[in-house]
Amino acid sequence: MYYLSNSRTNDVVMFGPFKLFVTERLLKKGDEAVSIGGRALDVLITLVERAGEVISHKELIARVWPDITVEEANLRVHIAALRKVLGDGLDGARYVSNVAGRGYCFVAAVVRYGVERALAQTHAADIASPTQKLPARLSRMVGRDETVCTLMAN
């Protein structure tokens, strides 16, 4: 079990329509708890912890399965389950990106709050606007630094 490095015991991470209660190991979409396996949740927590960064396959496996030897296929299965739970790719929603040969990256905008502030924010948003707004698309490319430098040099 892994927690966000700067988390306090009451932190909540919000992205898209989701709220991740790290300490409670609970994922909610709106007000409904989302059914997600423990390993897939560990993958999500690890990716969200370093949102915007590429995390190697080896590092993810080491964090999610410490003290156990597993194949990369196990990681792919849990990434697929995570994408399914999040609705990744549906209606333009993007959360987890695969960077070929390097690893995975959490690409959605992430906001961290204490529980009290997150609940107040959710309540205020429900009153102000009954529709859910998607986060803005990220403007920077993830995992393509070398390609971007090559293109800019030409």
Phi and psi in degrees as a GROMACS rama.xvg file:
@    title "Ramachandran Plot"
@    xaxis  label "Phi"
@    yaxis  label "Psi"
@TYPE xy
-128.499  145.517  TYR-2
-120.321  159.034  TYR-3
-59.8423  137.87  LEU-4
-61.7786  -29.6723  SER-5
-106.808  21.4478  ASN-6
-81.6878  147.966  SER-7
-104.918  174.472  ARG-8
-66.6849  -12.976  THR-9
-117.508  23.5922  ASN-10
-77.8368  147.248  ASP-11
-129.816  137.861  VAL-12
-111.895  126.97  VAL-13
-114.36  137.522  MET-14
-153.687  135.198  PHE-15
51.0824  -135.462  GLY-16
-87.4257  9.44661  PRO-17
-102.714  150.336  PHE-18
-127.576  124.856  LYS-19
-108.018  112.47  LEU-20
-91.7219  97.3246  PHE-21
-62.4525  -52.9029  VAL-22
-63.0375  -38.9283  THR-23
-80.2841  -9.37587  GLU-24
54.4038  53.6352  ARG-25
-132.432  132.829  LEU-26
-115.244  129.797  LEU-27
-123.155  143.96  LYS-28
-113.465  111.621  LYS-29
65.6433  -123.033  GLY-30
-103.594  1.07413  ASP-31
-97.812  132.726  GLU-32
-67.3656  140.949  ALA-33
-101.838  132.519  VAL-34
-78.9349  117.922  SER-35
-145.823  138.89  ILE-36
-67.296  157.526  GLY-37
-61.0336  -42.8767  GLY-38
-69.577  -41.1504  ARG-39
-62.1842  -37.3714  ALA-40
-66.3102  -39.8955  LEU-41
-61.8202  -40.3666  ASP-42
-61.7678  -46.3573  VAL-43
-59.9348  -47.1234  LEU-44
-60.6089  -42.8145  ILE-45
-63.8519  -43.36  THR-46
-67.5428  -42.7976  LEU-47
-67.2006  -33.6366  VAL-48
-54.7285  -35.4307  GLU-49
-125.756  48.6961  ARG-50
-53.5288  136.477  ALA-51
89.5933  -9.61536  GLY-52
-108.043  146.483  GLU-53
-81.7515  128.058  VAL-54
-111.068  125.608  ILE-55
-65.6016  157.222  SER-56
-57.1898  -44.1993  HIS-57
-61.4183  -42.8342  LYS-58
-66.9298  -41.9417  GLU-59
-60.7884  -44.9029  LEU-60
-62.6676  -43.2236  ILE-61
-63.1288  -35.675  ALA-62
-77.561  -39.0063  ARG-63
-85.9136  -33.4338  VAL-64
-122.682  66.0614  TRP-65
-68.6908  144.367  PRO-66
68.4999  9.73455  ASP-67
-131.178  138.087  ILE-68
-92.1011  121.346  THR-69
-132.984  160.046  VAL-70
-86.5467  159.299  GLU-71
-61.7567  -24.4814  GLU-72
-59.8472  -35.4745  ALA-73
-61.7887  -42.1794  ASN-74
-63.3516  -44.4621  LEU-75
-60.0165  -39.4173  ARG-76
-62.2168  -43.8131  VAL-77
-73.6009  -32.8508  HIS-78
-64.2107  -43.2139  ILE-79
-61.9796  -42.467  ALA-80
-63.6944  -41.4656  ALA-81
-62.6207  -46.0344  LEU-82
-60.494  -39.6625  ARG-83
-64.3163  -46.126  LYS-84
-61.4705  -41.0842  VAL-85
-79.338  -14.3676  LEU-86
72.4255  30.6136  GLY-87
-60.4852  127.668  ASP-88
93.98  -13.0809  GLY-89
-88.1894  133.837  LEU-90
53.1427  33.6235  ASP-91
81.0562  1.82336  GLY-92
-73.5757  129.125  ALA-93
-128.395  127.914  ARG-94
-125.533  -51.4398  TYR-95
-116.446  124.943  VAL-96
-113.627  138.924  SER-97
-93.4139  126.433  ASN-98
-105.995  105.173  VAL-99
-48.6038  128.003  ALA-100
74.9718  -3.61451  GLY-101
-118.774  -44.6963  ARG-102
153.674  -149.187  GLY-103
-125.386  155.742  TYR-104
-140.665  135.244  CYS-105
-85.8759  115.594  PHE-106
-105.405  -5.09128  VAL-107
-78.8248  153.975  ALA-108
-66.4086  136.013  ALA-109
-120.481  135.872  VAL-110
-125.521  130.512  VAL-111
-106.643  134.208  ARG-112
-138.923  161.099  TYR-113
-75.9002  159.631  GLY-114
-55.7945  -46.7953  VAL-115
-59.9444  -44.7703  GLU-116
-67.9372  -38.8213  ARG-117
-63.6016  -42.8487  ALA-118
-66.4095  -40.604  LEU-119
-65.1436  -40.9557  ALA-120
-62.2467  -43.6809  GLN-121
-63.6596  -43.8439  THR-122
-64.0942  -43.0835  HIS-123
-64.2874  -39.7331  ALA-124
-66.5069  -37.6006  ALA-125
-63.398  -38.1474  ASP-126
-73.5686  -43.5547  ILE-127
-72.1643  -40.4691  ALA-128
-147.229  118.796  SER-129
-75.4342  -11.7879  PRO-130
-97.5172  148.175  THR-131
-85.534  131.248  GLN-132
-101.31  134.974  LYS-133
-80.5139  150.3  LEU-134
-67.8904  156.32  PRO-135
-65.0975  147.482  ALA-136
-64.8061  146.294  ARG-137
-69.692  141.75  LEU-138
-95.0597  -14.6977  SER-139
-102.808  152.039  ARG-140
-83.3597  142.174  MET-141
-107.457  125.814  VAL-142
77.0834  19.4347  GLY-143
-127.618  28.8911  ARG-144
-56.7718  -46.0167  ASP-145
-64.1366  -41.8725  GLU-146
-64.6147  -43.9638  THR-147
-62.9968  -43.6262  VAL-148
-61.6156  -41.1095  CYS-149
-63.3758  -45.0816  THR-150
-64.2419  -39.8445  LEU-151
-70.7633  -27.2151  MET-152
-74.7302  -24.1407  ALA-153
